[in-house]
């Protein structure tokens, strides 16, 4: 048994200090060692070490993220690591410290060691996961990487399928699913769960996996709900389980907002393709498309005449699909097209999507047919009845009032005074930076995209500019103020710069997750200022995506010089705030050899 003293200290996080100390105390005590840990929190020091404690110790362990005075430990073997490693890999830290001090590892604990090995074999889990976010770009893959990293660190086997904008990658096979102990669905969009029948499923958001993958994995083992078992079982017991599983599935749905985000995720590629083709038609002149037979006219026909007309039907169709699965797709697509034809626009499409989804869901669950006629349900009865109900409601009840609301909103925005326009830009900008690609960000983006069909281009300009400044400001800060970022963060700044130019706000997430209290206010202020300036200068954007690369397309952006100036000012303000708010850091090596 060894007598150990230690210090846990993190200037940035009180939680890290306390967690590192508690982890070391628990593991050392379980192995039979006598340990005392001093916690140096930002405001105070608790459980301070006395000279007598240090003098009687065999070893000192320093779990620190800052420089401390090590003079009191002179003559004592010292092992140094970070608070994060002390939390995540405590047993290894303790073993290495004892070994470097020349002390027996896990002295007098041979039997518990054997038990620990056996327990490790038992607790090792096989995990399969699916990640999916509305845009299918950054959050999807960041969540997957975080889950893989934390599962591997905990000794579990994991395979993650990413359902991104280019389709599913690393698809889960039937064998992968059959061998899995738990399924993690980390998604803000609809994910088909039918293939996971009978498996424990834990549902969460992509944001939760990005920020706390270890917590998501731990929660999945205790909180997963068993999905409906595969068809074919018989008997009252299995029928009861099926009903319970259906109830659990309904209870875990995250509601209308998730269905809206699913529709947006399928709509975005259509919008981006159409918008960029429209912007390309302006290369030949702002009104060149009016001349029939020209390339500009063809590009406008593809982008505006086809892609933009599909935008609302795709939104409505996949919203309904998220609610009712395949039965919702047909009435949703048709309801969305009716919204376009009736002039109800984006708002009408949203209402059509919800209406189609819930009508189809109700019909599917309540229409009972003899087994001989069940084959007619998916191909005849459900699409016919749901489409008729949704279509008639759109034509006779919903279409006209929503068209009036849509036209009134468009007129109000187009006639908005400068003060109100600046306020709108301020709000949209702050929303874009608030959760960096999350639900609030997507709400601002979807609002701006919807106005493009009404020839209202200013909100789209403010939204894209505000979405670019967070990663650009952070990238610039890592270059100017190197002493406020770790080497890893400075290296990531290069990628953040490219992501910012590409209008991928998610490039700011790693920095915000590590230091939210300083980073998020800084980027929100910078983005809000950018959005407000864009609206103040009367900038407009005809393409819904593309970042800095769309600026090279003639006539795609109105008042281009002032638009670029808005982005530059917002980036500079973000950088300045980060430099002021973030403190200089001292990087601590993972371990120091024992003296």
C-alpha positions as CSV (number, residue, x, y, z in Angstrom):
1,X,0.0,0.0,0.0
2,X,1.4,3.4,-0.9
3,X,0.7,6.8,0.6
4,X,-0.1,9.3,-2.1
5,X,-0.6,13.1,-2.1
6,X,-1.9,15.0,-5.1
7,X,-3.1,18.3,-6.5
8,X,-6.0,18.7,-9.0
9,X,-6.1,22.1,-10.6
10,X,-7.8,23.6,-13.7
11,X,-8.1,27.4,-14.1
12,X,-10.8,27.0,-16.7
13,X,-13.1,24.4,-15.1
14,X,-14.1,23.8,-11.5
15,X,-15.8,20.7,-12.6
16,X,-12.6,19.2,-14.1
17,X,-10.8,19.9,-10.9
18,X,-13.3,18.1,-8.7
19,X,-13.8,15.2,-11.1
20,X,-10.1,14.6,-11.4
21,X,-9.7,14.6,-7.6
22,X,-12.6,12.3,-7.1
23,X,-11.5,9.9,-9.8
24,X,-8.0,9.6,-8.3
25,X,-9.4,9.1,-4.8
26,X,-11.8,6.4,-5.8
27,X,-9.4,4.3,-7.9
28,X,-6.5,4.7,-5.4
29,X,-8.8,3.8,-2.5
30,X,-10.2,0.7,-4.3
31,X,-6.6,-0.5,-4.8
32,X,-5.8,-0.1,-1.1
33,X,-3.7,3.1,-1.2
34,X,-3.9,6.0,1.2
35,X,-4.5,9.2,-0.8
36,X,-5.0,12.9,-0.1
37,X,-5.9,15.3,-2.9
38,X,-5.8,19.1,-2.8
39,X,-8.3,20.8,-5.1
40,X,-7.2,24.2,-6.4
41,X,-10.4,25.7,-7.8
42,X,-10.5,29.1,-9.6
43,X,-11.9,30.8,-6.5
44,X,-10.6,28.7,-3.6
45,X,-8.5,25.7,-2.4
46,X,-10.2,22.8,-0.7
47,X,-8.7,19.9,1.2
48,X,-5.2,21.6,1.4
49,X,-2.2,19.4,1.9
50,X,-0.1,20.0,5.0
51,X,3.7,19.8,5.2
52,X,3.3,16.7,7.4
53,X,1.1,14.9,4.7
54,X,3.7,15.6,2.0
55,X,6.6,14.5,4.2
56,X,4.9,11.2,4.9
57,X,4.0,10.5,1.3
58,X,5.6,8.0,-1.1
59,X,4.5,9.8,-4.2
60,X,2.9,13.0,-5.5
61,X,0.4,13.1,-8.5
62,X,-0.3,16.4,-10.1
63,X,-3.4,16.5,-12.3
64,X,-3.1,20.1,-13.5
65,X,-4.0,22.2,-16.5
66,X,-2.0,25.2,-15.2
67,X,1.5,25.9,-13.8
68,X,1.8,25.5,-10.0
69,X,4.6,25.8,-7.5
70,X,6.1,22.3,-7.1
71,X,8.7,23.3,-4.5
72,X,6.7,21.7,-1.6
73,X,7.2,18.4,-3.3
74,X,11.0,18.6,-3.6
75,X,12.6,15.3,-3.0
76,X,9.4,13.4,-3.6
77,X,8.7,11.4,-6.8
78,X,6.3,13.5,-8.9
79,X,4.0,12.3,-11.7
80,X,2.3,15.0,-13.7
81,X,-0.7,14.7,-16.0
82,X,-3.8,16.7,-17.1
83,X,-7.2,16.8,-15.4
84,X,-8.8,15.3,-18.5
85,X,-6.6,12.2,-18.5
86,X,-7.0,11.8,-14.8
87,X,-10.8,11.7,-15.3
88,X,-10.8,9.5,-18.4
89,X,-7.9,7.1,-17.8
90,X,-7.5,7.1,-14.0
91,X,-6.3,3.6,-13.6
92,X,-3.5,4.0,-16.1
93,X,-2.5,7.3,-14.6
94,X,-2.2,5.7,-11.1
95,X,-0.4,2.7,-12.5
96,X,2.2,4.8,-14.4
97,X,2.7,7.0,-11.3
98,X,3.4,4.0,-9.0
99,X,5.7,2.5,-11.6
100,X,7.7,5.7,-12.1
101,X,8.1,6.0,-8.4
102,X,9.4,2.4,-8.1
103,X,6.4,1.3,-6.1
104,X,4.4,-1.9,-6.5
105,X,1.5,-1.5,-8.8
106,X,-1.8,-2.5,-7.1
107,X,0.0,-3.8,-4.1
108,X,-1.9,-6.4,-2.1
109,X,-4.7,-6.4,-4.7
110,X,-4.0,-9.5,-6.8
111,X,-7.5,-10.8,-6.3
112,X,-9.4,-7.6,-7.1
113,X,-7.2,-7.3,-10.2
114,X,-8.4,-10.6,-11.4
115,X,-11.9,-9.6,-10.7
116,X,-11.4,-6.3,-12.6
117,X,-10.3,-8.2,-15.7
118,X,-13.3,-10.5,-15.5
119,X,-15.6,-7.5,-15.0
120,X,-14.0,-5.8,-18.0
121,X,-14.8,-8.7,-20.3
122,X,-18.4,-8.7,-19.0
123,X,-19.0,-4.9,-19.3
124,X,-17.5,-4.6,-22.8
125,X,-20.4,-3.7,-25.1
126,X,-21.1,-3.8,-28.8
127,X,-22.7,-0.6,-29.9
128,X,-24.2,0.4,-33.3
129,X,-25.2,4.0,-33.9
130,X,-26.7,6.3,-36.5
131,X,-26.0,10.0,-36.7
132,X,-27.9,12.5,-38.8
133,X,-28.4,16.3,-38.8
134,X,-30.6,18.5,-40.9
135,X,-27.8,19.6,-43.3
136,X,-25.9,16.3,-43.2
137,X,-22.6,18.1,-43.3
138,X,-20.7,18.8,-40.1
139,X,-22.8,17.7,-37.1
140,X,-23.4,14.3,-38.6
141,X,-19.7,13.4,-38.8
142,X,-18.6,15.2,-35.6
143,X,-21.1,13.2,-33.6
144,X,-19.9,10.0,-35.2
145,X,-16.3,10.8,-34.5
146,X,-17.1,11.7,-30.9
147,X,-19.0,8.5,-30.3
148,X,-16.2,6.4,-31.8
149,X,-13.5,8.1,-29.8
150,X,-15.3,7.8,-26.4
151,X,-16.5,4.2,-27.0
152,X,-13.0,3.1,-27.9
153,X,-11.6,4.9,-24.8
154,X,-14.2,3.0,-22.6
155,X,-13.2,-0.3,-24.2
156,X,-16.4,-0.8,-26.2
157,X,-16.8,-1.9,-29.8
158,X,-18.8,0.5,-32.0
159,X,-19.8,1.0,-35.6
160,X,-21.5,4.3,-36.6
161,X,-23.5,4.9,-39.7
162,X,-23.6,8.5,-40.9
163,X,-26.7,9.6,-42.8
164,X,-25.3,12.7,-44.4
165,X,-26.0,14.9,-47.3
166,X,-24.4,12.4,-49.7
167,X,-26.2,9.4,-48.4
168,X,-25.4,6.8,-45.8
169,X,-21.8,5.9,-45.1
170,X,-20.5,2.9,-43.1
171,X,-23.9,1.4,-43.4
172,X,-24.8,-1.1,-40.6
173,X,-25.2,-4.7,-41.8
174,X,-27.8,-7.1,-40.5
175,X,-24.9,-8.9,-38.7
176,X,-23.7,-5.7,-37.0
177,X,-27.2,-5.0,-35.7
178,X,-27.8,-8.6,-34.6
179,X,-24.6,-8.6,-32.6
180,X,-25.2,-5.2,-30.9
181,X,-26.1,-4.8,-27.3
182,X,-27.5,-1.3,-27.8
183,X,-28.4,1.1,-30.6
184,X,-27.8,4.8,-30.4
185,X,-29.8,7.1,-32.6
186,X,-28.1,10.5,-32.5
187,X,-30.2,12.5,-34.9
188,X,-32.2,15.7,-35.4
189,X,-34.0,14.2,-38.3
190,X,-36.2,11.2,-39.0
191,X,-34.3,7.9,-39.0
192,X,-36.0,4.6,-40.1
193,X,-35.8,2.3,-37.0
194,X,-37.5,-0.7,-38.5
195,X,-34.3,-2.6,-38.9
196,X,-33.6,-2.3,-35.2
197,X,-36.7,-4.2,-34.2
198,X,-36.3,-5.9,-30.8
199,X,-33.1,-4.0,-30.0
200,X,-32.6,-1.5,-27.1
201,X,-32.6,2.0,-28.7
202,X,-31.3,5.2,-27.1
203,X,-32.4,8.3,-28.9
204,X,-30.7,11.7,-28.5
205,X,-29.7,14.7,-30.6
206,X,-26.5,15.1,-32.6
207,X,-25.6,18.1,-30.4
208,X,-25.6,15.9,-27.3
209,X,-23.2,13.4,-28.9
210,X,-20.9,16.2,-30.0
211,X,-20.8,17.8,-26.6
212,X,-20.9,14.7,-24.3
213,X,-20.4,11.5,-26.2
214,X,-19.3,9.7,-23.1
215,X,-22.5,10.7,-21.3
216,X,-24.6,9.5,-24.2
217,X,-22.9,6.1,-24.3
218,X,-23.3,5.7,-20.5
219,X,-27.0,6.7,-20.7
220,X,-27.6,4.3,-23.6
221,X,-26.8,1.3,-21.3
222,X,-29.4,2.3,-18.7
223,X,-32.0,4.3,-20.5
224,X,-32.4,2.6,-23.9
225,X,-36.0,1.5,-24.8
226,X,-36.6,-1.8,-26.5
227,X,-38.0,-1.2,-30.0
228,X,-41.0,-3.2,-31.4
229,X,-39.9,-6.8,-32.0
230,X,-39.8,-8.2,-35.5
231,X,-43.1,-9.4,-37.0
232,X,-43.9,-13.1,-36.7
233,X,-44.2,-13.6,-33.0
234,X,-47.4,-15.0,-31.6
235,X,-49.1,-15.1,-28.3
236,X,-50.5,-12.5,-25.9
237,X,-47.1,-11.8,-24.3
238,X,-45.5,-10.7,-27.5
239,X,-48.5,-8.6,-28.5
240,X,-48.3,-6.9,-25.2
241,X,-44.6,-6.2,-25.7
242,X,-45.4,-4.8,-29.2
243,X,-48.0,-2.3,-27.8
244,X,-45.6,-1.3,-25.0
245,X,-42.8,-0.7,-27.6
246,X,-45.1,1.4,-29.8
247,X,-46.1,3.5,-26.8
248,X,-42.4,4.0,-25.8
249,X,-41.6,4.9,-29.4
250,X,-44.3,7.6,-29.5
251,X,-43.2,8.9,-26.1
252,X,-39.6,9.4,-27.4
253,X,-40.5,11.3,-30.5
254,X,-39.2,14.8,-30.1
255,X,-42.3,16.4,-31.7
256,X,-43.1,18.8,-34.5
257,X,-39.7,20.6,-34.6
258,X,-37.9,17.3,-35.5
259,X,-40.3,16.7,-38.3
260,X,-39.7,20.2,-39.6
261,X,-36.0,19.7,-39.5
262,X,-36.3,16.4,-41.4
263,X,-38.2,18.3,-44.2
264,X,-35.6,21.0,-44.2
265,X,-32.7,18.4,-44.4
266,X,-34.2,16.9,-47.6
267,X,-35.1,20.3,-49.0
268,X,-31.7,21.9,-48.6
269,X,-29.9,20.2,-51.6
270,X,-32.8,21.2,-53.8
271,X,-32.7,24.8,-52.7
272,X,-28.9,25.0,-52.9
273,X,-28.7,23.5,-56.4
274,X,-31.6,25.7,-57.6
275,X,-30.3,28.8,-56.0
276,X,-26.8,28.5,-57.4
277,X,-28.1,27.8,-60.9
278,X,-30.2,30.9,-60.7
279,X,-27.1,32.9,-59.5
280,X,-25.1,31.5,-62.4
281,X,-27.7,32.7,-64.8
282,X,-26.9,36.3,-63.6
283,X,-23.4,35.9,-64.9
284,X,-24.8,36.8,-68.3
285,X,-26.6,39.8,-67.0
286,X,-29.2,40.4,-64.3
287,X,-32.1,40.1,-66.9
288,X,-30.3,37.9,-69.5
289,X,-32.6,35.0,-68.6
290,X,-35.5,36.8,-70.2
291,X,-34.1,36.2,-73.7
292,X,-35.4,32.8,-74.8
293,X,-33.1,30.2,-76.1
294,X,-30.0,31.5,-74.2
295,X,-27.9,29.6,-71.6
296,X,-29.1,32.1,-69.0
297,X,-32.7,31.3,-69.8
298,X,-32.0,27.5,-69.5
299,X,-30.2,27.9,-66.2
300,X,-33.1,30.0,-64.8
301,X,-35.6,27.4,-66.1
302,X,-33.7,24.6,-64.3
303,X,-33.1,26.6,-61.1
304,X,-36.2,28.8,-60.7
305,X,-38.6,26.9,-62.9
306,X,-37.9,23.4,-61.6
307,X,-35.8,23.3,-58.5
308,X,-37.5,26.1,-56.7
309,X,-40.9,24.7,-57.5
310,X,-39.8,21.4,-56.0
311,X,-38.6,23.1,-52.8
312,X,-41.9,23.3,-51.0
313,X,-43.2,19.9,-52.1
314,X,-40.0,18.2,-50.9
315,X,-40.2,20.1,-47.6
316,X,-43.8,19.1,-47.0
317,X,-43.4,15.5,-48.3
318,X,-40.5,14.6,-46.0
319,X,-42.0,16.4,-43.0
320,X,-45.0,14.0,-43.5
321,X,-42.6,11.1,-44.0
322,X,-41.0,11.9,-40.7
323,X,-44.4,11.8,-39.0
324,X,-46.0,8.8,-40.7
325,X,-43.2,7.1,-42.5
326,X,-43.9,6.1,-46.1
327,X,-47.7,6.6,-46.0
328,X,-47.1,10.3,-45.4
329,X,-44.9,10.9,-48.4
330,X,-47.6,11.0,-51.2
331,X,-50.1,13.4,-49.5
332,X,-47.2,15.5,-48.3
333,X,-45.7,16.0,-51.8
334,X,-49.1,16.7,-53.3
335,X,-50.1,19.0,-50.5
336,X,-46.8,20.9,-50.9
337,X,-47.3,21.3,-54.6
338,X,-50.8,22.6,-54.0
339,X,-49.3,25.2,-51.6
340,X,-47.1,26.4,-54.4
341,X,-49.9,26.5,-56.9
342,X,-52.3,28.3,-54.5
343,X,-49.7,30.9,-53.6
344,X,-49.4,29.7,-50.0
345,X,-45.7,29.4,-50.4
346,X,-43.3,28.2,-47.7
347,X,-45.8,28.6,-44.8
348,X,-48.4,26.7,-46.7
349,X,-45.9,23.9,-47.4
350,X,-45.1,23.6,-43.6
351,X,-48.8,23.3,-42.8
352,X,-49.4,20.8,-45.6
353,X,-46.5,18.7,-44.3
354,X,-47.9,18.5,-40.8
355,X,-51.4,18.0,-42.0
356,X,-50.4,15.2,-44.4
357,X,-48.3,13.4,-41.8
358,X,-50.8,13.4,-39.1
359,X,-53.7,12.5,-41.4
360,X,-51.8,9.6,-42.9
361,X,-50.7,8.4,-39.4
362,X,-54.3,8.5,-38.1
363,X,-55.6,6.6,-41.2
364,X,-52.8,4.0,-40.9
365,X,-53.5,3.3,-37.3
366,X,-57.3,3.4,-37.4
367,X,-58.3,1.7,-40.7
368,X,-58.7,-2.1,-40.1
369,X,-59.1,-4.4,-43.1
370,X,-59.5,-8.1,-43.5
371,X,-56.1,-9.8,-44.1
372,X,-57.1,-10.6,-47.7
373,X,-57.3,-6.8,-48.4
374,X,-54.4,-5.5,-46.3
375,X,-52.2,-5.4,-49.5
376,X,-54.4,-2.5,-50.7
377,X,-53.6,-0.3,-47.8
378,X,-50.2,1.1,-48.9
379,X,-50.8,1.3,-52.6
380,X,-54.5,2.4,-52.8
381,X,-56.4,3.2,-49.6
382,X,-53.9,5.2,-47.7
383,X,-52.6,7.4,-50.6
384,X,-56.1,7.9,-52.0
385,X,-57.8,8.9,-48.7
386,X,-54.9,10.9,-47.3
387,X,-54.3,12.8,-50.5
388,X,-58.0,13.6,-51.0
389,X,-58.3,14.9,-47.4
390,X,-55.2,17.0,-47.5
391,X,-55.9,18.3,-51.0
392,X,-59.5,19.3,-50.2
393,X,-58.4,21.0,-47.0
394,X,-55.6,22.9,-48.9
395,X,-57.9,24.0,-51.7
396,X,-61.0,25.0,-49.6
397,X,-59.7,25.8,-46.1
398,X,-56.0,26.5,-45.8
399,X,-54.8,27.8,-49.2
400,X,-56.4,31.2,-49.3
401,X,-55.8,32.4,-45.7
402,X,-52.2,31.3,-45.8
403,X,-51.7,32.9,-49.2
404,X,-52.9,36.2,-47.7
405,X,-50.6,35.8,-44.7
406,X,-47.7,34.9,-47.0
407,X,-48.2,37.9,-49.3
408,X,-48.6,40.2,-46.3
409,X,-45.4,39.0,-44.7
410,X,-43.5,39.4,-48.0
411,X,-44.9,42.9,-48.5
412,X,-44.0,43.9,-44.9
413,X,-40.4,42.6,-45.3
414,X,-40.0,44.3,-48.7
415,X,-41.3,47.6,-47.4
416,X,-39.4,47.4,-44.1
417,X,-37.8,50.6,-42.9
418,X,-34.1,50.6,-42.2
419,X,-34.4,50.5,-38.4
420,X,-36.7,47.4,-38.5
421,X,-34.4,45.8,-41.1
422,X,-31.4,46.3,-38.9
423,X,-33.2,44.7,-36.0
424,X,-34.2,41.7,-38.1
425,X,-30.6,41.3,-39.2
426,X,-29.5,41.5,-35.6
427,X,-31.9,38.7,-34.6
428,X,-31.1,36.5,-37.5
429,X,-27.3,36.9,-37.0
430,X,-27.5,36.1,-33.3
431,X,-29.6,33.0,-34.1
432,X,-27.1,31.7,-36.6
433,X,-24.3,31.8,-34.0
434,X,-26.3,30.7,-31.0
435,X,-26.0,26.9,-31.6
436,X,-23.9,26.8,-34.8
437,X,-25.9,24.6,-37.0
438,X,-28.4,23.4,-34.4
439,X,-32.2,24.0,-34.3
440,X,-32.0,27.8,-33.7
441,X,-29.5,28.2,-36.5
442,X,-31.7,26.1,-38.9
443,X,-34.8,28.1,-38.0
444,X,-33.1,31.3,-39.0
445,X,-31.8,29.7,-42.2
446,X,-35.1,28.1,-43.2
447,X,-36.9,31.4,-42.6
448,X,-34.5,33.2,-45.0
449,X,-34.6,30.4,-47.6
450,X,-38.4,30.5,-47.6
451,X,-38.4,34.2,-48.5
452,X,-36.3,33.6,-51.7
453,X,-39.3,32.3,-53.5
454,X,-41.0,35.6,-52.8
455,X,-38.0,37.6,-54.3
456,X,-37.0,38.8,-50.8
457,X,-33.2,38.5,-50.8
458,X,-32.0,40.7,-47.9
459,X,-32.6,38.2,-45.0
460,X,-30.7,35.5,-46.9
461,X,-27.7,37.8,-47.2
462,X,-27.7,38.6,-43.5
463,X,-28.1,34.9,-42.6
464,X,-25.2,33.7,-44.7
465,X,-22.9,36.5,-43.7
466,X,-23.7,35.9,-40.0
467,X,-23.1,32.2,-40.4
468,X,-19.7,32.7,-41.8
469,X,-18.2,34.9,-39.1
470,X,-18.0,32.5,-36.1
471,X,-15.5,30.1,-37.7
472,X,-13.7,32.9,-39.5
473,X,-13.3,34.9,-36.3
474,X,-12.1,31.9,-34.3
475,X,-9.6,31.0,-37.1
476,X,-8.3,34.6,-37.0
477,X,-8.0,34.5,-33.2
478,X,-6.0,31.3,-33.2
479,X,-3.5,33.0,-35.6
480,X,-3.3,36.4,-33.8
481,X,-3.5,35.3,-30.2
482,X,-1.7,31.9,-30.2
483,X,-1.2,32.0,-26.4
484,X,-4.9,31.7,-25.8
485,X,-5.4,28.4,-27.7
486,X,-3.8,25.0,-27.4
487,X,-1.6,23.6,-30.2
488,X,-4.5,21.4,-31.3
489,X,-6.9,24.4,-31.4
490,X,-4.4,26.4,-33.4
491,X,-4.1,23.6,-35.9
492,X,-7.9,23.3,-36.1
493,X,-8.1,27.0,-36.9
494,X,-6.9,26.3,-40.4
495,X,-9.9,24.0,-41.0
496,X,-12.2,26.5,-39.3
497,X,-11.1,29.2,-41.8
498,X,-12.1,27.0,-44.8
499,X,-15.4,26.0,-43.1
500,X,-16.1,29.7,-42.5
501,X,-15.5,30.6,-46.1
502,X,-17.8,27.8,-47.1
503,X,-20.6,29.0,-44.8
504,X,-20.4,26.0,-42.5
505,X,-21.0,27.5,-39.1
506,X,-20.3,24.2,-37.4
507,X,-16.6,24.9,-37.7
508,X,-16.9,26.9,-34.4
509,X,-18.4,24.0,-32.4
510,X,-15.1,22.5,-31.0
511,X,-14.1,25.8,-29.6
512,X,-17.6,26.6,-28.2
513,X,-17.9,23.2,-26.6
514,X,-14.6,23.6,-24.8
515,X,-15.1,27.2,-23.6
516,X,-18.8,28.1,-24.1
517,X,-19.0,31.0,-21.6
518,X,-16.4,33.0,-23.6
519,X,-16.8,31.7,-27.1
520,X,-20.5,31.7,-27.6
521,X,-21.1,35.4,-26.5
522,X,-18.2,36.5,-28.7
523,X,-19.4,34.8,-31.8
524,X,-23.1,35.8,-31.2
525,X,-22.1,39.5,-30.9
526,X,-20.0,39.3,-34.0
527,X,-22.7,37.5,-36.0
528,X,-25.5,39.8,-34.8
529,X,-23.4,42.8,-35.9
530,X,-22.7,41.2,-39.3
531,X,-26.4,40.5,-39.9
532,X,-27.4,44.0,-38.8
533,X,-24.8,45.7,-41.1
534,X,-25.8,43.5,-44.1
535,X,-29.4,44.7,-43.7
536,X,-28.3,48.3,-43.0
537,X,-26.4,48.4,-46.3
538,X,-29.3,46.8,-48.2
539,X,-27.4,43.8,-49.3
540,X,-29.3,41.0,-51.0
541,X,-28.3,37.4,-51.8
542,X,-30.0,35.3,-54.5
543,X,-28.1,32.0,-53.7
544,X,-29.0,30.2,-50.5
545,X,-25.5,28.7,-50.0
546,X,-21.9,28.8,-51.2
547,X,-20.2,31.2,-48.8
548,X,-17.4,33.3,-50.1
549,X,-17.4,31.3,-53.4
550,X,-20.7,32.6,-54.5
551,X,-19.5,36.2,-54.2
552,X,-17.5,35.7,-57.4
553,X,-20.7,35.2,-59.4
554,X,-21.7,38.5,-60.9
555,X,-25.0,39.9,-59.7
556,X,-25.6,37.1,-57.1
557,X,-25.0,39.6,-54.3
558,X,-26.3,43.2,-54.4
559,X,-24.1,45.9,-52.9
560,X,-21.2,43.4,-52.9
561,X,-18.5,45.8,-51.4
562,X,-20.6,46.6,-48.4
563,X,-21.5,42.9,-48.0
564,X,-17.9,41.9,-47.8
565,X,-17.2,44.8,-45.4
566,X,-20.0,43.5,-43.1
567,X,-18.4,40.1,-43.0
568,X,-14.9,41.6,-42.4
569,X,-16.2,43.8,-39.5
570,X,-18.1,40.9,-37.9
571,X,-15.1,38.7,-38.1
572,X,-12.9,41.4,-36.6
573,X,-15.3,42.0,-33.7
574,X,-15.5,38.3,-33.0
575,X,-11.7,38.0,-33.0
576,X,-11.3,41.0,-30.7
577,X,-13.9,39.7,-28.2
578,X,-12.2,36.3,-28.1
579,X,-8.8,37.9,-27.4
580,X,-10.3,40.0,-24.6
581,X,-12.4,37.3,-23.0
582,X,-10.1,34.3,-23.3
583,X,-7.2,34.1,-20.9
584,X,-3.6,33.1,-21.9
585,X,-3.0,29.4,-21.2
586,X,0.0,27.3,-20.3
587,X,0.0,24.0,-22.0
588,X,0.9,21.2,-19.7
589,X,2.7,18.0,-20.9
590,X,0.8,14.7,-20.4
591,X,3.4,13.4,-18.1
592,X,6.7,14.3,-16.5
593,X,9.3,11.6,-15.6
594,X,9.6,10.9,-11.9
595,X,12.4,12.7,-10.1
